[in-house]
Amino acid sequence: MAPVAVRRPRRQQNRSIPDRRTRTGNADGVIVDCAVYTKGVRRPGDLPITDALEAASEADSFVWVGLHEPSSAEFSVVKDELGLHRLAVEDAIAAHQRPKLEIYGDSIFVVLTTAHYDDLSETVTYAEMHLFVGPHFVVTVRHGEARALADVRAALENDPERLKWGPMSVLHAVTDYVVDGYKPVTQGLDNDLAEIEEAVFDPDRVRGFDSTARIFKLKRQVLEFYRHSEPLRDVLYVLVRGQVPGAHEELGRDFRDVEDHLRRELGSLEHIRDLLADAFNANLSQTAVRQNDDMRTISAWLAIAGFPTVVAAIYGMNFKHMPELQTRYGYWVVMGLMASMSLALYYNFRRIGWLAQASTPVDPAPGAANRGAGS
């Protein structure tokens, strides 16, 4: 837990956001949305940022400001108006943070990591969402391709009773939204695992096909996802127990539900990770078995070819007095002996499995063409 820093608000009414700011509702701009809520109801109309921050100081009111990748200059108005701690502001601007929660006086700073699974490339991409939560304000800062919060805001605005709980209700809704986004990622990774297992244990897979590279790629994706999501468990531990300013007992139960969802996803990731290790070991074993089969096949053919080679070598020696050289049927007897012995060896090796029949090549990963609908 970071040291507690006392917040000292500083009002500067004449400051304004630089020209890069766009009007409310344009998700491509710095300010995505800015609204004041009083007793759980959004005030009509669009307020300038300074007016909105000032109005939020009224009783039973708070302001929710949504920003997208602001620069230091663009964030300065919000920072100065709300007295945000400089260390938290630096983290929010620079991004590249792991999930965490820090307390600064009567406000908190929370970092969340969103995840998105791309089924075509079988990769997981990440983005960040930072939240400043105080007695009368919520500031959300999105970095990267993090999912917009328009749906979360709309759902909360349709539930004034929940919004009455103030800024902490926004923190819960955003956290729940982020954790719910982990489930499709886990399902996509689990689908890839199923395809790998099917390919590894397919008895008719193409000779020479190796799943090692795909296993390692998926294992890296699983470990990266776990590294980005697991720290959120500590954040929720603090929120569930109400160890932050502005905590509500009712929201504590809601945060516990989010924590349960996160634990299930982390448990699924651990399960996938363990099965990947088993699949990797099984793939190595399958490769060793196939190499052993190849060596037995080669040895069998060498033995079959070895007998006629020895006989031919004997009768190829340039001796004048060899008993069979003058016999009328010597040549045919020797040829028949070589053929019969070769056939006997061939059928014997077939019987003991050293000369297996060639398998029919099949797709090493059935269902791979249908991955778009798999997760």
N, C-alpha and C positions, 0 to 999 in steps of 0.2 A: 504494500500500500504506500503510495507516495505521501510525502509530508503534507499536512494540511496548510493551505495558504488562505489567509483572510481576504475576501473580496472587497474591494473599495470601488464602488461605481463612480464613474466620472461622466457628467452630462455635458455634451457639446452639441448644441442644437443646430449649429450652422454647418456641420459636416455633411457631406453627401457622398453617395457611392459614385465612383468614376463612371465614365461614359459606357463602359463595357456592360453595365447592368441593363437588363431588358425588363419589360413589364411582367407582372404576375401572370403565370400560366405558360410562359415560354420556357420549356424545359431545357433549351439550348443555352440559356443565359445563366448568369451568375445567381440571381435571385429566382428560384423556381416558384416560390409562393411565400407570401407574408400575410398573416392574418392574426387578429386579436379575438380571443374567445372569452366571453363573460358568462359565468354560470353554465358552461358547457355549450354555449351557442355562439356560432361565428358571427361577428359583426359584419353587416353588409358593406360593400364597397371596398375599394383598394386604398390602403393607407400608405403614405411614404414611410420608409423604414424608420426614420426618427420619430414620426408621430405614432407609429405602431408601438415602438418600444416605450414611449412615454405613456400611452394609453394602457399598457400592460401593468403599470404600477397601481392601477385602481383595484378596488376590492373585488375578489372573486374573478379576477381576470389574469390572463397570461397571453403572451405572444408566441407564435410558432413561425420561425423563419427558416425556410429551406434554401440552401445554397448548393451550387454545383461547381466544384473545383475553383474556389476563389483564390485570388492572389493575396499577398500580404496587404497591399494597398486597398483592395476591394473589401477585405475583411476588417479593416481598421475601424470603420464606423460601428459595426456590431461589437467589436472588442471593447472600444472605448465606452459605448453606451451601457454595456452590461458589466463592465469591469472584469472581463474574463482573464484568467491567469495566463501570463505570457508563455509558460511552458506548454500548457494545453493548446494554446493558439498555434504555437510553432508545430506541434504534432499534427494539428488539424490541417495546416497548410501544406506541410511537407508530405503527409501521408506515410505509407510504408510502415504501419504499426501493426502489432499483433493485438487481438482482442484484450481489452483491459478496462479497469475502472479506477479512476482517481478522484479523490475528494479534495476540493478547494473551498474551505469555509462552508457556506450554505449551498454550494452548487457542486455538481459532479460532472466529470468528463468521461464518456464511454466510447470505446472503439469497438466496432463490429466488423466482421469480414463476411461479405456475401460471396456465394459460389454459384457458378453456372457450368453445366456439363454440356459439352459439344459431342454429340453422338457420332458425327462423321469422323472427326479426328481423334475421338476417344481421349479427350483432354478436359481438364477442369480449369476454368479461368476464375480469377478472384478480383474483387473490388472492395473498397472500404467505405464505411459509413461512420461518421463521427457525430456524437451528440453532446451538446452542452445543455445541462438540465439544471435550472435554478428555481427559486420560489415563484417567479412570475415570467419565466421564459423557457423556450426550447429552441435550440439552434441545431439543425441537422445539416451536415456537410457531406456531400457525396463525392467520391473520387473514383475514376475509372468507369467501367460499365455497370456500376451498381444499379439495381432495379430502382426505378423512380418510386416515390412514396405517395403518388397521387391516390392510389387505391386505399392505402392505409389512412390517409387524411380523410377521404370521402367516407370510409367506414366509421371512423371516429365521429365525424360530423353528423352522421346518422344515428349516433348513440350518445346524446347529450348527458345522460346519466353517468356514463363512464368518463366523459370529458370533464365532468365536475370535479373529478379527483385531481385535476390539474396536470402539470407537466409530466408527472410520473406515469400517467395513463398513456401519454405519447411514447415514453420510453418503453413501456411494456408492449405496446402495439408494434413498434418498430422491431424490437427484439424478437417477438413472436413471428413477425413477417420474415425476418432473416433466417431464423431456425427452420421455419416451414420450407424455405427454399433449399435446405440441405437434403430433403427427402428425395427429390428427383435426381440429385447428384448421386446419392447412395444407390438408388435403383439402377442408374446407368452403369455404375461401376460393377454392381452385382450382375447385371446382364452380360457385361464383358467377361466376368469371371466364369459364368455358365458356358459361354462360347469357348473359352480357353479349356475348361475341363472337358468339354465335348471333343475338342480337337486332340487333346493329350491322350484321352482314353479311346479314341476311335480306332478300332482294329484295322480299318481299311484306309487309314490316312495315307496320303501320297508319300512314297519313299523319299527320304531326304528332307521332308518338311520338319521344321523345328519351331516350337512355340516359345523358345527362351526369350527372344527379343520382346515379344508381345507381353510375356509375363513380367519382365523387368519394367517395361513401360507402365503397365497397369499398377504394379507395386509402387512405383514412384508417385503415380497420381494419388493412390490411396494414402501414402505416407504424407504427401504434401497437404492433402485435404484434412487429414487428422491434425497436422501441425497448425493449420489455420483455424480449425474449429474447436480443438480441445481446450485452449485457454479460456474460451467463453464459459466453461463450466465454473471457473473461479468467480467470474463476474456474476453469474446467476446465483452462486452460493451466497454472495453478499446481499444481492437484491432480495432473495427469498427470505432472508433473516432480518430484513429491514434495517441493515446497518449503514444506511445512507440518509442524508438530509431529505426531508419530504416524503419519507416512506409511509405507505398505507397498509394496514393489516389485510384489507381486501385484495390489494394488488399483490401482496406477498403470496397468497394462494394462487393467483394467476401466474406469477413468476415461477412458482413451483411446477405448474403444468408445463411451462416452456422448458424448464430444467429437465423434466421427464422426457420430453420430446428429444432434447439434445442428447440425453443419455442413451436413448434408443438408437439414435443415428451413430453415436460413437461406438456403441456395442456392435452395430452392423459393420462399421469400418474395421473393428478389431477382428470380427468373424471373417470378413473378406481377406484381411491381411494374413490370417492364419491359413485359410484355404489356399491362398496364393503360394505360401511357402510349401504346402503339401503338393500343390500342382507342379511347382518347380522341381521338387524332389522326384515326383512321379515321372515328370518329363525326362529327367536325367536317367532314371531307371529304365524307362522305355527306350531311350537312346542306347543305353548299354546293352539291353536285351537285343535290339536290332543289330548292333555291331557284333554281338556274339553269334546271332543267327547268320550274319554275313560270313563270319569266319568259319562256321561249321559248313556252310554251303561251299565255300572255296575249298575247304579241306576235302569235302566229299568228291568234288569234281577232280581234284588232284589225285585222289586215290583211284578214281575210275580211270583216269588217263594214265596213271602210273603203271598198271599191269601191262597193257599192250606196249608201253614204251620200253619196259624192261625186256619183254620177249623180243621186240624188234631189235633192241640193242644187242641181245645175245646172238641172234641170227645175222646180224649185220657185221659180225667180226670176220675177218679175212683168214679163217682157218680152212685148210684143204680137207681135213678129215673130220667131218661132223656127220654123225650117223643119219640124221634126218634129211640131209641135203640130197641123197640119192634115192630116197623113197618116192614112189609114184604119187602118193596122196599127202605127202608131208606138208606142202604149202596149205592145202585146204584144212588139214587138221589143225595147224597152228592158227590160221585165221579164225576157224570156228572156236578154238579155245579162247582166243583173245575176245571175240565177240560175246561168248557166253559168260565169261568172267566179268566183263564190263557191264553186261545187263544184270547179272546177279548183284554186283555191287550197287548199281543204280537203284534197283528195287529195294534192296536192303536199306539204303540211305533214305529212300522215300518212306519206308515203313517206320523208321525211327524218327522221322521229322527233320532230317538234315537237309532235305531237298523239298522245301514247301512249294506249293503252287503259288504262282504270282497272283497278287490281289488286284482287284479292279480299282483304279484310282478314283477317288471321290473328292468332293470339296472338303478341305481340312477344317473348315469352320462353318458347318451348316447354320443357316439363319443369319449369316453376316450381311446378306443383301437386304435383310429386313430390319436392320438395327434402328431405322428411323422410327419404327413403331414399337420397339422393344421396351423402352423405358418412358 
